[in-house]
């Protein structure tokens, strides 16, 4: 497989988040939602609440009252809403890569799943939403379920995770280019935004404090300087590897290591296997996904490929079996990026590569 460019990058063929469902931009009238009044922070569900606004990705998102029938279009926003104790105010979820985060199984079981992958606009509107949230512009935008403007026409406020717009250019192919490194502060800001819109600000602050505490505990005293990591999300033909500055960059900086692909700002460039072997990282961080839209989704399939392919089987990380298995959500800019920090830090210590 040939590679081009200064770091052997290949032009992305698809977003790693494909496959995409057809978009039904129909002249649909939004069904009556029967929404009740919103809630105040940690107040009973029937309590009244004021209109609320947050500034998000260049848009003002305003809800007349805290949402009662929210639809989350990506797993990342779903897990934030569930972590904020808002399952009873969710009318549907979609676009899953992994089992739900541990501890949220019971809450998630009571929320309808509209689609495992990207739903149609018609399906979303059938849930009678009064609010939608998405983790990616590829979901809430042109080519996705619908644009924010389309939802606005239908009277539905729409929120996009700031981690997919702040310091990021999504105008090209693939998964976008980071103009600035992502930090967890952006994810914490998303938690606070959603908590404000739903009127549960105190819950949001408690969640942020817990996430920060977990990062501090996981990285206390760690020093993995001189260690190189490489992150493989999916696809065995032309693998999606993490560039410098997305969620894997957060993990890498937190443990003091270096990303073997840190010379590209593409979020998830597709590269040739010769490039992977040439970079020869000390540790391979592998996405362990349960979706079925690309090749080599599970970590088991990735390891099987790495240990059998003549180009990769002699790599240092493969010979030493230095694999770290992460959920797709831990490799995305989500609250589970903290989970990624914890697991990579623990693995580096176990491998004897971090002090």
C-alpha positions in Angstrom: 0.0 0.0 0.0 1.6 3.3 -1.1 1.5 6.4 1.0 2.0 10.0 0.1 2.9 13.2 1.8 5.5 14.2 4.4 4.2 11.7 7.0 2.7 9.1 4.6 -0.8 10.4 4.9 -3.5 9.1 2.6 -6.5 11.2 1.6 -9.4 10.1 3.8 -12.0 8.0 1.9 -14.8 8.3 4.5 -15.3 9.6 8.0 -14.4 6.8 10.5 -18.0 7.4 11.8 -19.5 6.0 8.5 -21.8 4.3 7.7 -24.4 7.0 7.3 -28.1 6.6 7.1 -29.9 8.5 4.3 -31.0 12.0 5.3 -34.7 12.6 4.8 -35.0 16.4 4.4 -38.7 16.3 4.1 -41.3 19.0 4.6 -42.3 17.5 7.9 -44.4 19.3 10.4 -43.1 18.7 14.0 -45.6 16.7 15.9 -46.9 18.2 19.1 -44.6 17.2 21.9 -46.9 17.6 24.9 -43.9 19.0 26.8 -44.5 20.1 30.4 -42.7 22.7 32.4 -39.0 22.5 32.9 -37.2 21.8 36.2 -35.0 23.9 38.4 -31.6 22.6 39.5 -32.1 19.2 41.3 -35.8 20.1 41.7 -38.7 17.7 41.1 -39.5 17.1 37.5 -42.8 19.1 37.6 -41.2 22.3 39.0 -41.3 25.4 36.8 -38.1 26.6 35.2 -37.1 29.8 33.2 -35.9 30.1 29.7 -32.2 29.3 29.3 -29.5 30.2 26.7 -25.9 29.0 26.1 -23.6 30.1 23.3 -22.5 27.1 21.4 -20.3 26.8 18.2 -21.3 30.2 17.0 -25.0 29.8 17.8 -27.1 30.8 20.7 -29.1 27.8 21.9 -32.2 28.8 23.7 -34.8 26.6 25.4 -38.0 28.2 26.6 -38.0 25.7 29.5 -35.7 22.9 30.5 -36.2 20.1 27.9 -38.6 17.2 28.7 -38.2 15.1 25.5 -34.5 15.4 24.4 -33.0 13.2 21.7 -29.3 12.6 21.7 -27.9 11.8 18.3 -24.5 10.5 19.5 -23.3 8.3 22.4 -21.1 11.0 23.8 -24.0 13.4 24.5 -26.2 10.5 25.6 -23.7 9.6 28.4 -23.5 13.2 29.6 -27.2 13.4 29.9 -27.5 10.1 31.6 -24.6 11.0 34.0 -26.6 14.2 34.9 -29.6 12.0 35.9 -31.7 13.1 33.0 -32.9 9.7 31.6 -36.5 10.6 32.4 -36.2 13.6 30.1 -34.8 11.7 27.1 -37.1 10.6 24.2 -34.4 8.7 22.3 -30.7 8.0 21.5 -28.7 7.0 18.4 -25.3 6.3 16.9 -23.5 4.0 19.3 -20.0 2.6 19.1 -19.8 0.8 22.5 -21.9 -0.5 25.3 -23.1 2.3 27.6 -20.7 3.5 30.3 -20.6 1.4 33.4 -23.0 2.6 36.0 -25.5 3.9 33.5 -27.0 0.6 32.3 -30.2 0.9 34.2 -30.8 4.5 33.3 -30.1 3.8 29.6 -32.4 0.8 29.5 -35.4 3.1 29.9 -34.5 5.4 27.0 -35.7 4.4 23.5 -32.8 3.7 21.1 -33.9 5.2 17.7 -31.0 3.6 15.8 -27.7 1.9 16.4 -26.1 4.1 13.7 -27.3 7.5 12.4 -31.1 7.9 12.3 -33.1 9.6 9.7 -34.7 12.9 10.4 -38.1 11.3 10.1 -37.2 8.9 12.9 -35.9 11.6 15.1 -39.0 13.8 14.6 -41.2 10.7 15.3 -39.8 10.8 18.9 -41.4 14.3 19.3 -38.3 16.0 20.6 -38.1 19.4 22.2 -34.3 19.4 22.1 -31.6 17.6 20.2 -27.9 17.2 21.0 -25.0 15.7 19.0 -21.3 15.1 19.5 -20.3 15.6 15.9 -20.9 18.1 13.1 -21.1 15.0 10.8 -24.3 14.1 12.6 -25.8 17.6 13.2 -25.0 19.2 9.9 -24.9 18.7 6.1 -24.9 15.0 5.3 -26.0 14.1 8.8 -29.5 13.8 10.3 -30.2 17.5 9.6 -28.6 20.9 10.1 -29.2 23.0 13.1 -31.0 25.4 10.8 -33.4 22.7 9.7 -34.2 21.8 13.3 -34.7 25.5 14.1 -37.3 25.7 11.3 -39.1 22.8 13.0 -39.0 24.5 16.4 -36.4 22.2 18.0 -33.3 23.8 19.6 -30.1 21.9 18.7 -26.8 21.7 20.5 -23.4 20.6 19.1 -20.6 19.5 21.3 -18.0 22.3 21.4 -15.2 19.8 21.2 -16.1 19.3 17.5 -16.0 23.0 16.7 -13.7 24.9 19.1 -10.3 25.0 17.5 -11.4 22.6 14.7 -12.1 22.9 11.0 -14.7 20.5 9.7 -14.9 22.0 6.1 -12.8 19.3 4.4 -13.1 15.5 4.0 -12.8 13.0 6.8 -13.1 13.9 10.5 -11.7 17.5 10.4 -8.5 19.2 11.3 -7.5 20.6 14.7 -6.2 24.1 14.6 -5.7 24.0 18.4 -5.2 21.1 20.7 -8.3 19.9 22.5 -8.4 20.1 26.3 -10.7 18.6 28.8 -11.9 22.0 29.7 -13.9 22.0 26.5 -15.6 18.7 27.5 -16.2 20.1 31.0 -17.8 23.2 29.3 -20.1 20.9 27.4 -21.2 19.2 30.7 -21.9 22.7 32.2 -23.8 23.8 29.0 -26.1 20.8 29.1 -26.6 21.1 32.8 -27.6 24.7 32.4 -30.1 24.0 29.6 -31.7 21.3 31.7 -31.7 23.3 34.9 -29.4 21.0 36.8 -26.3 23.1 37.3 -25.3 21.7 40.6 -25.3 18.2 39.1 -23.1 19.5 36.3 -20.5 20.9 38.8 -20.5 17.7 40.7 -19.8 15.7 37.6 -17.0 18.0 36.5 -15.4 17.8 39.9 -15.5 14.0 39.8 -14.0 13.9 36.3 -11.2 16.2 37.3 -10.5 14.2 40.5 -10.2 11.0 38.4 -7.7 12.6 36.0 -5.6 13.8 39.0 -5.6 10.4 40.7 -4.7 8.6 37.4 -1.8 10.8 36.5 -0.4 11.6 40.0 3.4 11.3 39.7 3.4 9.6 36.3 6.3 10.2 33.8 6.1 8.5 30.5 8.5 10.8 28.7 10.3 9.1 25.8 7.4 6.6 25.3 5.6 6.7 21.9 1.9 5.8 21.6 -0.2 5.2 18.5 -4.0 5.1 18.5 -5.9 2.9 16.0 -9.6 3.5 15.9 -10.8 1.2 13.1 -10.3 -0.1 9.5 -7.7 -2.7 8.5 -7.3 -1.6 4.9 -6.4 2.0 5.5 -6.4 2.5 9.3 -7.7 5.6 11.0 -5.0 6.7 13.4 -5.2 9.6 15.8 -3.5 12.9 14.9 -1.9 15.2 17.4 -4.6 17.1 18.9 -8.0 15.4 19.6 -9.0 13.2 22.5 -5.9 10.9 22.2 -3.8 14.1 22.4 -5.5 14.8 25.8 -4.6 11.3 27.0 -1.0 11.4 25.6 -0.3 14.8 27.2 -1.8 13.7 30.5 0.7 10.8 30.9 3.6 12.7 29.5 4.2 10.5 26.5 4.3 11.3 22.7 1.9 10.4 19.9 3.8 8.8 17.0 1.5 10.7 14.7 1.8 14.1 16.3 3.0 15.7 13.1 -0.5 15.8 11.6 -3.4 17.9 12.8 -5.9 15.8 11.0 -8.3 14.4 13.6 -8.2 10.8 12.3 -6.0 10.5 9.1 -6.0 7.3 7.2 -2.5 6.1 6.5 -0.6 3.2 4.9 0.6 0.2 7.0 4.2 1.0 5.9 3.9 4.3 7.7 2.6 2.6 10.8 5.5 0.1 10.8 8.1 2.9 10.2 6.8 4.9 13.2 7.1 1.7 15.3 5.4 3.0 18.5 6.2 1.6 21.9 2.5 1.0 22.7 -0.5 0.6 20.5 -3.8 1.9 21.8 -6.6 0.0 20.1 -10.3 0.9 19.8 -12.5 -1.9 21.0 -15.8 -1.1 19.3 -19.0 -3.1 19.1 -20.5 -1.3 16.0 -20.2 -3.0 12.6 -19.6 -0.3 10.1 -15.9 -0.6 9.3 -13.4 -3.5 9.2 -11.4 -4.4 12.3 -13.8 -2.8 14.7 -13.0 -5.0 17.8 -9.7 -5.0 19.5 -9.5 -8.8 18.9 -9.7 -8.3 15.1 -7.1 -5.5 15.3 -4.7 -7.8 17.2 -5.3 -10.7 14.9 -4.4 -8.4 11.9 -1.3 -6.9 13.6 0.1 -10.3 14.6 -0.4 -11.9 11.2 0.3 -9.1 8.7 4.0 -9.3 7.5 4.3 -5.5 7.6 3.1 -5.1 11.2 4.0 -8.3 13.0 7.6 -7.3 13.8 6.7 -3.9 15.2 7.9 -3.4 18.8 4.5 -3.0 20.4 3.3 -6.1 18.5 6.3 -8.3 19.5 6.0 -7.1 23.1 2.2 -7.3 23.1 1.9 -3.8 24.4 -1.8 -3.2 23.7 -4.2 -0.9 25.5 -7.8 -1.6 24.7 -10.1 1.5 24.8 -13.7 2.0 24.0 -14.5 4.2 21.0 -16.0 6.8 23.4 -12.7 7.0 25.3 -11.0 7.9 22.1 -13.6 10.5 21.2 -13.8 13.9 23.0 -16.3 12.8 25.7 -16.5 12.4 29.4 -15.0 8.9 28.8 -11.8 10.4 27.6 -11.1 10.4 31.4 -11.5 6.6 31.3 -8.9 6.6 28.5 -6.4 8.6 30.7 -7.0 6.1 33.5 -6.5 3.0 31.4 -3.5 4.2 29.4 -1.8 5.5 32.6 -2.4 2.1 34.3 -1.1 0.2 31.3 2.1 2.2 31.0 2.9 1.5 34.6 2.1 -2.2 34.1 4.4 -2.3 31.1 7.2 -0.7 33.1 7.3 2.3 30.8 6.2 5.0 33.2 7.6 6.1 36.5 
